[in-house]
Amino acid sequence: ETLIDLAAETLPADRAALKAADGRISDGSNRSIAYAGLTRGRKLMKSIEDAPTTPPAAWQVCGRSAEKVDGRAMVTGRHAFASDIQRPGMLHGKVLRPAAFGATLASVDLEAARSMPGVVVAHEGDFAGVAAPTGQAADKALAALRAEWNTKPQPSGRDLAALLRGRSEPGTAVSATYTVAYIAHVPLEPRAAVAEWSGGRLTVWTGTQRPFGVRAELAEAFGIPEGRIRVIVPDMGSGYGGKHTGEAAIEAARLAKAAGKPVKLVWTREEEFTWAYFRPAGVIDITAAAGPDGRLTKWEFHNYNSGASGIRTPYEVPHPVAEYHRSPSPLRQGSYRALASTANHFARESHMDDLAHAARMDPLEFRLKNLKDARLRAVLEAAAEAFGWGRTRSSAERACGIAVGTEKGGYVSTCAEVSVRGGAVTVDRIVSAFECGAILNPDHLKNQIEGAMVMGLGGALFESVEFENGRILNARLSKYRVPRFSDAPSIETVLLDRRDLPSAGAGESPLIALAPAIGNAIFQATGERRRSLPMVRQ
């Protein structure tokens, strides 16, 4: 609107005749002017109210698939990430890590590291680290530090359920308890930062999902105004909700301040597994009942620790209860793709299948009987139709499951077909129907859904952080099982395009119905209800 106003004055022309397209404003004849010719480098600020938008029927770009503009650079390795940043005179940093969570530094001998050529040592309170001309030299200097730590006893994984729930106990015979393990984000690129001080100002290059929050953390850590700090965010090698905080940025800045030179700090995979935060573990208690006609008559849902996202049931039931209870978490926890919706949908949709089984009703029929939300019914029916629900007979080795849910404006239903042989579970086929309002880029939407399905396999089947007395026991990929190519099933996506509704995001919601669909399929095959994520520990 602002550019059209400028063009009407510059050309000059009748404003009503002007249109903006392809980087130019034109009047429909041969007269046009480029956006850059109108702005001339000026900063333009104007308040616009009730700007007209193009109706979906007239869309020329939205609704069509478009290629990822930097896709080739990413797959050929030319694309630069935070860990690729280089600065003149840059050193490489390493940080001394505690012996356990919550440990305090009793003493540290720095002399051996200080005597090494080109090595700078930083020590303040419980923080100690080194910077050196190469990564290998930094590793050697770090190994030369001799530290003693004060530790205290801490809970272990086997105590987790009782710790999170506290004294509360599940209720009557119609109740069930579901548990969800801590899981790690496992980003392709661990945390990385380059810090540089100049004239009392700090510049940090780091892969983060929250640059303004990292700037605030840096300001607090060094006692300087935020206006003297600049946080630059190169593309990062994935985050999944795990890169909201600025630990690596602060550590790199501390080392750079001590060295008087730029310092790059890249966490190792083991550091990423240990010192980053995790998706919260949780305990969920459900008490529910259905009448002889299959309609829900009671629903009481209590989530301990894992979170409130997606906690409210979408099913029709009189006076439903859904409560989230904060708990003391023994491990550091934070955001993860889809937040607590994965845990809450796993528990709710598993319990809905149990109720359907008790009522001797088909799981799809039971859900539809208790579901009035038209958008949820639409994805449920679309997934079932594409999957061929009801046309495949369950056996002791192969069966199907279904689940449905909504979060952040997205509506999803997932069907899964699994094979169970000798205790091993293989997911053979997944069909997901998804609706998020008007679809802007169908191909990229499918990419988001397919990526969510593969990522969700890990949390559903085998990802779990193991810990004992303040230490992570499986802090490497050789011990922490993530999805592999051999785990990937056949995936089919069904897109419901609602151009009459505003677009919502699709980066998280597709994930939430996968685990319960798999769990429900396992139950159909074996008669065994697996109420803990992951359902298959390897």
Summary of the structure (lengths in Angstrom):
residues: 538
radius of gyration: 27.2
end to end distance: 57.7
largest distance: 80.2
contacts: 1765
relative contact order: 0.11
helix: 31%
strand: 25%
